[in-house]
Amino acid sequence: MTWAVEQSTAEEDQALEFRNQLEDALAGFDAEDFERWEREGRTPRELPAALGRAGVFRHRWKDGAEEGLPRLVTMSQTLYRLSSGAAVVAMGQSEMFIGALRWLAETPYQLSLLEEALDGRTIGCFGATEPHGGSNLRGLRTTAYADPDGWRLRGCKRYISNVSQADYILVLARPENPAHVSDLSLFLVPLDHPGVSFDGVFDTVGLRSCDAGQVTFDVKLPPDALLGKSGIGLLYATHLLQFERLAICAQLAEAAEHALHLAVAYARRRTTGDARIMDKQAIRHRLATCRAELWNVQGRLRELVSMAERDRRMPAHEISALKLTTGDIACRIVDAALQIFGARGYTQNFPVERLWRDVRLSRLGGGTDEVLADLVASGLDRRDPTTDSLLSDLEHLDVPRFITDHTT
Ligand SMILES: Cc1cc2nc3c(=O)[nH]c(=O)nc-3n(C[C@H](O)[C@H](O)[C@H](O)COP(=O)(O)OP(=O)(O)OC[C@H]3O[C@@H](n4cnc5c(N)ncnc54)[C@H](O)[C@@H]3O)c2cc1C
């Protein structure tokens, strides 16, 4: 009992310290900055740099990948409320770039990059998607040729978040002549290296304060540009993506919570005839359903974070299932909020239209709905001896019955 109390006090202290670090990092930015980033189509590198300087990334990672998940949730939600793009930039820096280095860095060059990334002095992004597709990572065409001095890497990565502001891109590539199609490797590519060209950015529906750009490269790299072992990059990327998916769930829950609060407040204020629209059953029940669904998502997020912290393992199928559900629910809740606001919700004078545009990416980025559904289905499509045998018994007994005559 005493231990549990002490533990929860220590956790609360840690949570408070983390919130203070976030507050320090964000003290140099205001609402005008966030608006400007949205107009300019990117979050400047000063944002991740400030997070690093304030110790946010170090604190997120200090107890371990899974143990730091509550801090990841806090960071994702605090930033998303201020600027969705800033939340995505911080997520890429922390979960993909630092996450990969913290797990796989071995050489002095890689270890020094890790220190710089934790301090926000070096900014990284992650490149898997290519012009011909992003869902099927086994079909990647970027190729790594082993060379006597290291590696030659040739390819193109598209729709890369924060690439215009980053110093490094973590590239998923196929080694030349792989033994198997899923043999991929992870490489650290400096974006100012000769042979790397930044091709520009794409104008997107939402999340406009984070750029999504393209980079093409034909570069010679030293041997320790390879991160981890050659051939198991897909395994590394898949594991790192679980952290990104949890962060996306936290961001979406925050967006939906904000939209729901706005919609409820508006429904209590807006009248039609002499009644509030909140008193109309169609609106009341729609809001209640949104509330119930969001509570369920938030509860499941807390549960998965605790489960991962306790077991020091990321439950991949459960996290994929949560992202699949949260993306769907958040999009529906924000859409309901826009509907309840009427025309106002469709204008830029109210924040609902931006939330509506921003949440849509979640059903594509970090694994599309279809890819996640396939992943969850792969866990379902397994032998289940108890139910298989129950079903065999039921099928055995599945015969027509005789009619009993009760009249005699
Ligand atoms: C704003 C933005 C930021 C992004 N940031 C990054 C980033 O930082 N790094 C990065 O690497 N990528 C990034 N992406 C790319 C994103 O991860 C991909 O868009 C996503 O993986 C899907 O790939 P695709 O767009 O090429 O679609 P495709 O793979 O071409 O798929 C097209 C459609 O077919 C469906 N589909 C594909 N395969 C199957 C299947 N086997 N069964 C059923 N349906 C299937 C898909 O679900 C999708 O609906 C970003 C994208 C956007 C829009």
The ligand as an ORCA input file, in Angstrom:
! r2SCAN-3c Opt
* xyz 0 1
  C       0.574     14.283    -45.117
  C       1.290     12.966    -45.254
  C       2.430     12.730    -44.507
  C       3.133     11.528    -44.647
  N       4.306     11.339    -43.967
  C       5.052     10.240    -44.226
  C       6.366     10.089    -43.664
  O       6.816     10.922    -42.882
  N       7.094      9.013    -44.022
  C       6.622      8.066    -44.887
  O       7.342      7.115    -45.156
  N       5.387      8.160    -45.423
  C       4.604      9.225    -45.136
  N       3.369      9.362    -45.695
  C       2.895      8.330    -46.614
  C       1.886      7.376    -45.993
  O       2.503      6.557    -45.047
  C       1.289      6.613    -47.168
  O       0.411      7.493    -47.815
  C       0.569      5.350    -46.782
  O       1.458      4.395    -46.280
  C      -0.179      4.741    -47.978
  O       0.647      4.649    -49.092
  P       0.170      5.271    -50.486
  O      -0.349      6.633    -50.231
  O       1.252      5.122    -51.459
  O      -1.078      4.410    -50.899
  P      -1.025      3.016    -51.654
  O      -0.093      2.097    -50.970
  O      -0.839      3.239    -53.095
  O      -2.516      2.502    -51.389
  C      -3.648      3.077    -52.080
  C      -4.915      2.491    -51.461
  O      -4.915      1.061    -51.619
  C      -5.065      0.436    -50.369
  N      -4.284     -0.793    -50.313
  C      -2.963     -0.924    -50.531
  N      -2.600     -2.201    -50.357
  C      -3.707     -2.869    -49.990
  C      -3.993     -4.225    -49.645
  N      -3.018     -5.157    -49.637
  N      -5.262     -4.568    -49.334
  C      -6.252     -3.636    -49.358
  N      -6.042     -2.345    -49.670
  C      -4.804     -1.977    -49.979
  C      -4.536      1.436    -49.353
  O      -5.038      1.171    -48.069
  C      -5.029      2.730    -49.949
  O      -6.367      2.925    -49.582
  C       2.638     10.533    -45.526
  C       1.448     10.763    -46.248
  C       0.793     11.960    -46.127
  C      -0.461     12.189    -46.947
*
